[in-house]
Amino acid sequence: MHGADRPATVDEARALLERAALPCRTVVVTLGADGAACKEAHATHTVHVPAPSVEAVDNFCGALADALASGTALPAAVERAVLAASHAATGLGAQTAMPYAAQLDPPAVISAS
């Protein structure tokens, strides 16, 4: 978000998103090893999607765009993107490690605040 310091923690991201007058319908903040946080303009809370523990993260934006284009709700789309990025980090190379859709259907891990 323009003019704001990059949030370093989940709590900082939540605080930033909660106090922001969003100029758009949705905002997603990636938090590296902490996953991602998202907020829709009409929502009263921020959703945090934790990331599994991995060495590095890749493929987040592509998986997020794919899920949103398929009509998935924002929190579930962010969850799918976090899982895809985490899965991809466990393989050799971004293209060969990109997960298949069936590999991204675990139980929900979303935490709303």
C-alpha positions as CSV (number, residue, x, y, z in Angstrom):
1,M,0.0,0.0,0.0
2,H,1.5,3.2,-1.2
3,G,3.2,5.2,1.5
4,A,3.0,2.5,4.2
5,D,5.9,0.6,5.6
6,R,6.0,-3.1,4.5
7,P,4.4,-5.1,7.2
8,A,6.9,-7.5,8.8
9,T,4.4,-9.6,10.8
10,V,0.9,-10.9,10.6
11,D,-0.2,-8.5,13.2
12,E,1.3,-5.5,11.4
13,A,-0.4,-6.6,8.1
14,R,-3.8,-7.0,9.9
15,A,-3.4,-3.5,11.5
16,L,-2.5,-1.9,8.2
17,L,-5.4,-3.6,6.4
18,E,-7.9,-2.8,9.2
19,R,-7.1,0.9,9.3
20,A,-6.8,1.4,5.5
21,A,-9.5,3.1,3.5
22,L,-9.1,0.7,0.6
23,P,-9.1,2.4,-2.8
24,C,-9.9,-1.0,-4.4
25,R,-12.1,-4.0,-3.8
26,T,-9.4,-6.3,-2.4
27,V,-5.9,-6.2,-1.0
28,V,-3.6,-9.2,-0.6
29,V,-0.4,-8.8,1.4
30,T,2.2,-11.6,1.1
31,L,4.1,-12.3,4.3
32,G,6.8,-14.7,3.2
33,A,7.1,-17.6,5.7
34,D,4.0,-16.3,7.5
35,G,1.8,-16.8,4.4
36,A,-0.5,-14.0,3.3
37,A,-3.3,-11.8,4.6
38,C,-6.2,-10.4,2.6
39,K,-9.1,-8.0,3.1
40,E,-12.1,-7.2,0.9
41,A,-13.4,-3.6,1.0
42,H,-16.8,-4.7,2.4
43,A,-15.3,-7.1,5.0
44,T,-15.1,-6.3,8.6
45,H,-12.0,-8.4,9.2
46,T,-8.7,-9.4,7.7
47,V,-8.1,-13.1,6.8
48,H,-4.7,-14.7,7.5
49,V,-3.6,-17.8,5.6
50,P,-0.6,-19.3,7.2
51,A,2.1,-21.0,5.1
52,P,3.5,-24.5,5.6
53,S,7.1,-24.4,6.6
54,V,9.4,-24.6,3.5
55,E,12.8,-23.3,2.4
56,A,11.5,-20.7,-0.2
57,V,8.2,-19.6,-1.8
58,D,7.4,-19.2,-5.5
59,N,4.3,-19.3,-7.8
60,F,2.0,-17.3,-5.4
61,C,0.7,-14.8,-7.9
62,G,-0.1,-17.3,-10.7
63,A,-2.0,-19.5,-8.4
64,L,-3.9,-16.5,-6.9
65,A,-4.9,-15.2,-10.3
66,D,-6.0,-18.7,-11.4
67,A,-8.2,-19.2,-8.4
68,L,-9.7,-15.7,-8.7
69,A,-10.4,-16.1,-12.4
70,S,-12.1,-19.4,-11.6
71,G,-14.5,-17.6,-9.3
72,T,-13.0,-18.7,-6.0
73,A,-13.7,-16.3,-3.1
74,L,-10.7,-14.2,-2.0
75,P,-9.8,-15.9,1.3
76,A,-10.0,-19.4,-0.4
77,A,-8.0,-18.1,-3.4
78,V,-5.3,-16.8,-1.1
79,E,-5.2,-20.1,0.8
80,R,-4.8,-21.9,-2.5
81,A,-2.0,-19.5,-3.6
82,V,-0.1,-19.9,-0.3
83,L,-0.3,-23.7,-0.6
84,A,0.8,-23.7,-4.3
85,A,3.8,-21.4,-3.5
86,S,4.7,-23.6,-0.5
87,H,4.4,-26.8,-2.5
88,A,6.5,-25.3,-5.4
89,A,9.3,-24.5,-3.0
90,T,9.8,-28.1,-2.2
91,G,10.6,-29.2,-5.8
92,L,13.4,-28.6,-8.2
93,G,12.7,-25.5,-10.4
94,A,9.5,-23.4,-10.5
95,Q,8.0,-25.0,-13.6
96,T,8.5,-28.7,-12.6
97,A,7.6,-28.0,-9.0
98,M,4.3,-26.2,-9.8
99,P,1.6,-28.4,-8.2
100,Y,-1.4,-29.9,-9.9
101,A,-4.9,-28.7,-8.8
102,A,-5.6,-32.0,-7.0
103,Q,-2.5,-31.4,-4.8
104,L,-4.1,-28.2,-3.5
105,D,-7.2,-29.5,-1.8
106,P,-6.3,-29.9,1.9
107,P,-8.5,-29.0,4.8
108,A,-9.0,-25.3,5.3
109,V,-6.3,-23.5,7.4
110,I,-7.7,-20.0,7.2
111,S,-7.8,-17.9,10.3
112,A,-10.0,-14.8,10.4
113,S,-9.6,-12.0,12.9
